[in-house]
Amino acid sequence: MDIVVKGRKTEVPERFRKHVAEKLKLEKIQRLDAKVISLDVEVSKEPNPRQADRCDRVEITLRSRGPVIRAEAAASDPYAALDLAAEKLDARLRKQHDKRFSRRGARRISAAEVPDHVPGAATLNGNGQPVHDEETDGVPTKRIGSLEVKGEGPLIVREKTHVASPMSLDQALYEMELVGHDFYLFVDSETKEPSVVYRRHAYDYGVIHLSTDPMVAEVQPPAAGGTLGG
C-alpha cells in the first residue's frame, strides 16, 4: 500500500511528500489496523488573508474494511497542519483498535450483573425489570436527569447542553469532519432553526432541518408565570 498525496488548487512540493512518508509510518498504522486499503493525504490552501494562521489545510483519509477514518487540521504552513492531522489520526486509530480489542477480550455479562459493573445502574428483579425504591399509586417512579418517569419510560444515559453559534451548512460539514463524528447538530444561519448533518455512504452527506409547525404552536397552553411586557 502506498500513500497518495495530492493537492487541491495548490502544488505539492517533493519535500512535503517525503515529510508525509516520514510522518505517516505505514508499519505503525498497519499494526493498529491490519485491514488498511488506502491512505490519502490532501493539501489545500485558504486564500482568505484573514485566515493566515489557518491558511494551509491537510486532510488524511484512511480506508479499510472497517469504517473510514478521517483527520483534518489547519495551520500557518502545511508541515504544521500535517503534524496536527497525524496526531488526530493516531488517536482515532488507537481508539478504534482498543474498541476492537475490548470487544474480543471482554466477556458478556448478564443483566443481573450490570449493577456490579456499572455504577448508578438500575437494579433488576427476577424478570429483568428495574426495581425502584419509590412507587406512587403502585406505578414505579424514577428520576433520570431532569425527567421524572413513571412506569416504562425513556432511558437517558447522558444529558448535555452546548452553546451553539449559527453557522452555514458548509461550516457544519467541516466541523463534523474535524471532530470525526458521523453527525453534527447545529443552528442553521439562514433559517435560525436546529439542524443535523450526517454521513451517509462514501462521501455523501444528509441534512435534517427542524421547523416549528405554527398550527401546533397555537394550540399549546401558555407557559406558567404570565406574559412579559407592560
N, C-alpha and C positions, 0 to 999 in steps of 0.2 A: 504494500500500500504506500502511495506517495502523498505528500501534502501538496494540494493545489492552491497556489497563491495568485490572486487576481486583483486588479484594481478597478474601481468603478468611477469613471470620469477622472482618473488620475493614473500616472505612470508608477510602476513599482520597480524601484532600483534593485539590482542584483544583490547589493549589500543587505538590503532588507530581507530578501528571500533567504539568504544564508542565516540571518538572525532568526528567522522563523524556524528553520530546521534545527538550530541550536536550542531555541526556547521550547519548542514543542517536540520533545523526545518521544518518538514512536514506541520505543521499548517500554517506557514508563506508562504511556497511555494504554498500550495493549495489555499490560499487567492488570490495569484497573478494569478494562473492558476488552476481552479477547475476541469479541464479535464485531470489532470496528470494520466498517466497509469503506468509508471515505472520510477525509478530513480536509475541509476547505477553509481558507483564510481570505477574507475580502477586505480591501482597504479602500476607504472613501475619504473625501475631503470636503469640509463645510466651508463654502465661500464667504459666508457672513463674517465680516470683520469683527462684529460684536462678540463672536464666539471663538476668539483666537485661542483661548485656553482649552477649547474642546474642538478644535478645527479638524483634527485627524481622528478618524473612527476606524476601529478594527473589529470585525465580526468573525468569530470562529464557529463553524458548524461541523459537528461530529455526527455522522450517521452510522448506525449499527443495526443489528437485528432487533434491538430494543427501541426505546423512544429516542427521538432526535434531541441532542444536547447542544444548546447554543450559549455562547458567551460573548458579550459585546462591551466595549469600553471606548471612551473618547478622552483624548489628552491633547497637549500642545504639539506633540510630534508622534509619528506612527510607532516609534520604538516604545515609548512610554505607554501608549494605548495597547500595544501588543502585550506588554508585561502585565497590565491590569486584566486584560481579557484572558490571558493564560492562567492567571491566579483564579479567576472565576471558573474557568473550565475545569481546573484541577479540583476545586472544591466540589463542583457538581458531579464530577466523575467519582470522587471518593464517597459522596453521599449516595449515589446510585449503587456503587459497589457494596457499601455497608448495608444498604437495604436488601440487596440480593443475598448477601451472606447471612443476615439475620433471619430472613425468611427460610433459608435452607437449614440453619442450625437450631432455630428455636422450635420447641415442641408446642403443639396446640394445648391450650388449657380449657377446661370445661367452664360453663357459665357459673357454676357454683364456686370456682376458684378465682374468679375475676376480682372480688373484693380483696383477696390476699395479695394480688399482684398490682392492682391499680388503686392508688389512694383516692378516696372520695367516691368510689364506685358504689352503685346501689347494691344492697343485699338481696339475694334471690331466695324465694321459697322453693318447696319441692317441685312445683310445677314450672319453675323457671321464671316466675313473675316477681317484679320488685316488691320488697317488703318495706312499707313506710311506717315511720314512727307515729305520725299523726293521721287520724282519719276523721272526716266530718260527714255526718249522716251516713256512715257506712261506706263512703266513697273515699278511697285513698287520695291524699293531697300531698303534693311535693312542690318545692320551690327550686327552680332552675334559673340562675341568673336573676333577671328582673321579672321573670314569669312565675306565676303560681298556677300549677297544673293540677287539675282534679281528674282522677281516673287515668285512662290511657291518653297520653299527650305526646307532643314532640320532644325529642331528646336533643338538647342543645349542649354540646360538649365544649364549645368555646364561643365567647362573645367579644367582638372587637369594635371599636369606633375609630374611624380615621377622618382627619380633616382633609377635604378634597378641594383643590382649586379647579375651576372649569378648564377643560383642555379640548383640543381638536381630536378627531379620530386618529389621525396620523401620529400625534403625540402619545395617545393611549396605546397604540400598537408598539411604539418604540419603548414605552415604559414597561409593557408586558414582556417584551423580548429581553429588556435589561435585567429584570428580576428573574427571568427564566420560568415564569408560570405559564399555565395553559389558559388562563383567563385574567382579565383585569377590569375592575369596577371603577368607573369614573363618571364625572359630571360633564355632559356634552356642552361645549362652549356656545354652540349655536342654539340648541333647544333649551338649555339650562335644566335638562332632565337627567336622571340617573341612567346610565347605560353600561353595558358589559361587552367587551370584545373577547373572543375566544378562538383558540386554534382548532381548525378542522383537520383536513388532510394535507400533508406536504406543506406547501406554502400558502394554502387557502385559510382565510380567516372569516369569522362570522361576527355579527354585532347584533345585540338586542337592545332596543330602546324602550324605556318605560314612560308612559304619558298618563296624566290624570284624566279619568273619564268625568266630564263636567256633570253628567246626569247622576252619577253615583255620588259625587261630592255634594250635590244639592240636597240629597235625602239624608245625609249624615247628620246626627244630632249635634247641636252646638257644644263646644268644649266647655268644661266646667270653669267657673271663675268669671263669667261675664265677658263683655267685649272691652276692647281698648278704645280710647278716644275720649272726646269731651262729652 
